[in-house]
Amino acid sequence: MKITELKNHFKNSISELYPAEEVLSFFNILSEEYLKLSRLEIALNPQRKISENAVEKFQQAILRLKNHEPIQYIVGETEFFGLPFIVNRHTLIPRPETEELVAWILNEASMLKRGAKMYLDIGTGTGCIAISLAKNLLDSQVSALDISEEALIVARKNAERNKVTIDFFQRDILTTEALPKQYDVIVSNPPYVRELEKKQMQENVLKYEPERALYVSDADPLLFYKAIVKLAKNYLKPNGKLFFEINEYLSEELSELLLTEGAKNIKVKKDIFGKDRMIKCVF
């Protein structure tokens, strides 16, 4: 089979399920992975023949895409903040809004006093936040925790892949009463999607991404924030900063919680789509 034939077969197979631009993006991603060819090389060599093995890999990918499996899980990796990350069904797929959170933290980093800066990422998943911070803050020490040992295995591989040193440890933040150190910055992207919002979620998220990293009950949607704030009050250094990614619908409730707990300089930040998606404060 030639590239042009494979491309047409791929488009025809999933065009009813995905927008045309997304289908093309999928094909380019899979071509990079299975054919080791860039989008330009594909365009310049449409008559190039492909092996039966590569065709079979594309066919398997088509079946998985028809079942709404995320392309990142199919190829086993994604990019975050310009860095490569392994992903699997034990980890959430990093989102662009989380990149904005990292950028905000980095912008604030220059305001900290000189000397070793201690960062903690709570609920690290792939390690994307912690690793991106460590990669860009060379004079800092970064730690990260997660309840999932499977996720921590992935995070450790990602740290090695990106050539950074992170102190990873396993902990259930809801039952944790003490942390190993004090920190200048604590950051978390905890579960915050309420059960009532599930109907807004896409099928690829509902079927494949880890539920305990995403969802909270309607009755207590700030459950994880409460636990983290309680720890942050005791384990942030004086004037230490706490950063959260947040549910766009709960920014006022979270701001009230932080105010009640004695936080200062509370600031909600919108993402590029104008949604309340990040918050920071000082303790």
C-alpha positions as CSV (number, residue, x, y, z in Angstrom):
1,M,0.0,0.0,0.0
2,K,1.2,3.5,-0.8
3,I,1.0,6.5,1.6
4,T,-1.7,8.2,-0.3
5,E,-3.8,5.0,-0.3
6,L,-3.3,4.6,3.4
7,K,-4.2,8.2,4.1
8,N,-7.4,7.9,2.2
9,H,-8.3,4.6,3.9
10,F,-7.6,6.2,7.3
11,K,-9.8,9.3,6.6
12,N,-12.6,7.2,5.2
13,S,-12.5,4.9,8.3
14,I,-13.0,7.5,11.0
15,S,-14.3,10.7,9.2
16,E,-17.8,10.1,10.6
17,L,-16.5,10.2,14.2
18,Y,-14.0,13.1,14.1
19,P,-13.7,16.5,12.5
20,A,-11.6,16.6,9.3
21,E,-8.7,18.6,10.9
22,E,-8.6,16.1,13.8
23,V,-8.4,13.2,11.5
24,L,-5.5,14.8,9.7
25,S,-3.8,15.5,13.0
26,F,-4.2,11.8,14.0
27,F,-2.8,10.6,10.7
28,N,0.3,12.8,11.1
29,I,0.9,11.7,14.7
30,L,0.6,8.1,13.7
31,S,2.9,8.6,10.7
32,E,5.5,10.1,13.0
33,E,5.2,7.1,15.3
34,Y,4.8,4.2,12.9
35,L,6.5,5.4,9.7
36,K,9.1,7.8,11.3
37,L,8.0,10.4,8.7
38,S,7.2,14.0,9.3
39,R,4.2,15.8,7.9
40,L,6.4,17.3,5.2
41,E,7.9,14.0,4.3
42,I,4.4,12.5,3.9
43,A,3.4,15.4,1.6
44,L,6.5,15.1,-0.5
45,N,6.4,11.3,-0.9
46,P,2.7,10.3,-1.4
47,Q,3.6,7.3,-3.6
48,R,6.0,5.8,-1.1
49,K,5.2,2.2,-0.3
50,I,4.6,1.2,3.3
51,S,5.3,-2.2,4.9
52,E,2.5,-4.6,5.8
53,N,3.5,-4.3,9.4
54,A,3.0,-0.5,9.3
55,V,-0.4,-0.9,7.6
56,E,-1.4,-3.3,10.4
57,K,-0.4,-0.8,13.1
58,F,-2.5,1.8,11.4
59,Q,-5.4,-0.6,11.2
60,Q,-5.2,-1.3,14.9
61,A,-5.1,2.4,15.6
62,I,-8.2,2.9,13.5
63,L,-10.0,0.3,15.6
64,R,-9.0,2.0,18.8
65,L,-9.9,5.5,17.5
66,K,-13.3,4.1,16.5
67,N,-13.7,3.1,20.1
68,H,-12.9,6.7,21.1
69,E,-9.5,5.9,22.7
70,P,-7.4,9.0,23.0
71,I,-4.6,9.2,20.4
72,Q,-2.1,9.9,23.2
73,Y,-2.8,6.5,24.8
74,I,-2.5,4.8,21.4
75,V,1.0,6.2,20.7
76,G,1.9,6.2,24.4
77,E,3.1,9.7,24.7
78,T,2.3,13.4,24.4
79,E,4.0,16.8,24.6
80,F,3.6,19.2,27.5
81,F,5.4,22.5,27.9
82,G,7.7,21.6,25.0
83,L,8.7,18.3,26.7
84,P,8.0,14.7,25.9
85,F,5.8,12.7,28.3
86,I,4.9,9.0,28.5
87,V,1.2,8.5,29.2
88,N,-1.0,5.5,29.8
89,R,-4.4,4.7,31.3
90,H,-3.0,5.2,34.8
91,T,-2.4,8.9,34.2
92,L,-4.4,11.8,33.0
93,I,-3.4,13.3,29.6
94,P,-1.9,16.7,30.4
95,R,-4.0,19.6,29.3
96,P,-3.1,23.0,27.8
97,E,-4.7,24.8,30.8
98,T,-2.2,23.1,33.0
99,E,0.6,24.5,30.8
100,E,-0.8,27.9,31.6
101,L,-0.6,27.1,35.3
102,V,3.1,26.1,35.0
103,A,3.8,29.3,33.1
104,W,2.1,31.3,35.9
105,I,4.3,29.6,38.5
106,L,7.4,30.3,36.5
107,N,6.5,33.9,36.1
108,E,6.1,34.2,39.8
109,A,9.4,32.3,40.6
110,S,11.6,35.3,40.0
111,M,9.9,37.0,42.9
112,L,11.1,34.4,45.5
113,K,14.2,35.2,47.4
114,R,17.5,33.8,46.3
115,G,18.7,30.4,47.5
116,A,17.3,26.9,47.2
117,K,13.6,27.0,46.4
118,M,11.5,24.0,47.4
119,Y,8.5,23.0,45.3
120,L,5.9,20.3,45.9
121,D,3.4,19.0,43.3
122,I,0.5,17.2,44.8
123,G,-1.2,14.6,42.6
124,T,1.5,14.6,40.0
125,G,0.2,12.0,37.6
126,T,2.6,11.9,34.6
127,G,4.8,14.3,36.6
128,C,4.2,17.0,34.0
129,I,4.0,20.0,36.4
130,A,6.9,18.9,38.6
131,I,9.2,18.0,35.7
132,S,8.4,21.2,33.8
133,L,9.2,23.2,36.9
134,A,12.5,21.3,37.5
135,K,13.5,21.7,33.8
136,N,13.0,25.5,34.0
137,L,14.1,26.2,37.6
138,L,17.6,24.7,37.7
139,D,18.4,26.0,41.2
140,S,15.3,24.5,42.8
141,Q,14.4,21.2,44.5
142,V,11.2,19.7,43.3
143,S,9.2,17.0,45.0
144,A,6.0,15.3,43.9
145,L,3.4,12.9,45.3
146,D,0.6,10.8,44.1
147,I,-1.8,8.2,45.5
148,S,-1.2,5.9,42.5
149,E,2.0,3.8,42.4
150,E,1.2,3.1,38.7
151,A,1.2,6.8,38.0
152,L,4.4,7.3,39.9
153,I,6.1,4.6,37.8
154,V,5.2,6.7,34.7
155,A,6.3,9.9,36.4
156,R,9.7,8.5,37.3
157,K,10.2,7.4,33.7
158,N,9.3,10.8,32.5
159,A,11.7,12.5,34.9
160,E,14.5,10.2,33.6
161,R,13.5,10.9,30.0
162,N,13.6,14.6,30.6
163,K,16.9,14.4,32.6
164,V,15.6,16.0,35.8
165,T,15.8,14.9,39.4
166,I,12.5,14.8,41.3
167,D,11.8,13.4,44.8
168,F,8.7,11.3,44.1
169,F,6.7,9.6,46.9
170,Q,3.4,7.8,47.3
171,R,0.8,9.4,49.6
172,D,-3.0,9.7,49.8
173,I,-3.5,13.4,50.4
174,L,-6.9,12.9,52.0
175,T,-5.3,10.9,54.9
176,T,-1.9,12.7,55.0
177,E,-1.3,14.7,58.2
178,A,2.4,15.5,57.6
179,L,4.8,16.3,54.8
180,P,8.5,15.6,54.7
181,K,9.6,19.2,54.4
182,Q,8.5,22.8,54.2
183,Y,8.1,24.4,50.8
184,D,8.3,27.8,49.1
185,V,5.6,26.7,46.6
186,I,2.9,24.0,46.7
187,V,1.0,23.3,43.5
188,S,-1.8,20.9,42.7
189,N,-4.2,20.0,39.9
190,P,-6.5,17.8,42.0
191,P,-9.7,16.0,41.0
192,Y,-12.4,18.7,40.6
193,V,-15.0,17.5,38.0
194,R,-18.3,17.0,39.7
195,E,-20.5,14.0,39.0
196,L,-23.1,16.4,37.6
197,E,-20.6,17.6,35.0
198,K,-19.9,14.1,33.6
199,K,-22.5,14.6,30.9
200,Q,-20.4,17.4,29.5
201,M,-17.3,15.2,29.2
202,Q,-16.3,13.6,25.9
203,E,-16.5,9.9,25.5
204,N,-12.7,9.4,25.2
205,V,-12.3,10.9,28.7
206,L,-15.2,9.0,30.3
207,K,-14.1,5.6,28.9
208,Y,-10.4,5.8,29.3
209,E,-8.9,8.4,31.7
210,P,-8.5,7.4,35.4
211,E,-11.7,8.3,37.3
212,R,-10.1,8.9,40.7
213,A,-7.8,11.6,39.1
214,L,-10.8,13.4,37.7
215,Y,-14.1,13.2,39.7
216,V,-15.4,14.4,43.0
217,S,-18.9,14.1,44.5
218,D,-21.4,16.8,44.0
219,A,-21.9,17.0,47.8
220,D,-18.2,17.9,48.5
221,P,-16.5,19.1,45.4
222,L,-13.7,21.0,47.2
223,L,-12.7,17.8,49.2
224,F,-9.2,17.7,47.9
225,Y,-8.7,21.5,48.1
226,K,-9.6,21.4,51.8
227,A,-7.1,18.7,52.5
228,I,-4.3,20.4,50.6
229,V,-5.0,23.9,52.2
230,K,-4.9,22.3,55.6
231,L,-1.4,20.9,54.9
232,A,-0.2,24.0,53.1
233,K,-0.9,26.2,56.1
234,N,1.6,24.1,58.1
235,Y,4.1,23.2,55.4
236,L,4.5,26.3,53.3
237,K,7.4,28.6,54.4
238,P,6.4,32.1,55.6
239,N,4.9,33.9,52.6
240,G,4.9,30.6,50.7
241,K,2.6,30.4,47.7
242,L,-0.1,27.9,46.9
243,F,-1.3,27.3,43.3
244,F,-4.3,25.3,42.1
245,E,-5.9,24.4,38.9
246,I,-9.6,24.7,39.5
247,N,-13.1,23.9,38.3
248,E,-14.2,27.0,36.3
249,Y,-17.6,26.9,38.1
250,L,-16.2,26.9,41.6
251,S,-13.7,29.8,41.7
252,E,-15.9,31.8,44.2
253,E,-16.4,28.9,46.5
254,L,-12.7,28.1,46.5
255,S,-11.8,31.8,47.1
256,E,-14.1,31.9,50.1
257,L,-12.5,28.7,51.5
258,L,-9.0,30.2,51.1
259,L,-10.1,33.4,52.8
260,T,-11.7,31.5,55.7
261,E,-8.4,29.6,56.1
262,G,-6.4,32.8,56.4
263,A,-4.9,33.0,52.9
264,K,-3.8,36.4,51.6
265,N,-3.3,37.9,48.1
266,I,-5.9,35.5,46.6
267,K,-5.9,35.8,42.8
268,V,-8.0,33.9,40.3
269,K,-6.6,33.7,36.8
270,K,-8.5,32.9,33.6
271,D,-7.2,30.6,30.9
272,I,-6.9,31.6,27.2
273,F,-10.6,30.7,26.8
274,G,-11.6,33.2,29.5
275,K,-12.5,30.6,32.0
276,D,-11.6,30.7,35.7
277,R,-9.0,27.9,35.8
278,M,-6.2,28.8,38.2
279,I,-5.9,30.4,41.6
280,K,-3.0,31.4,43.8
281,C,-2.7,32.6,47.3
282,V,-0.1,33.3,50.0
283,F,0.1,31.8,53.5
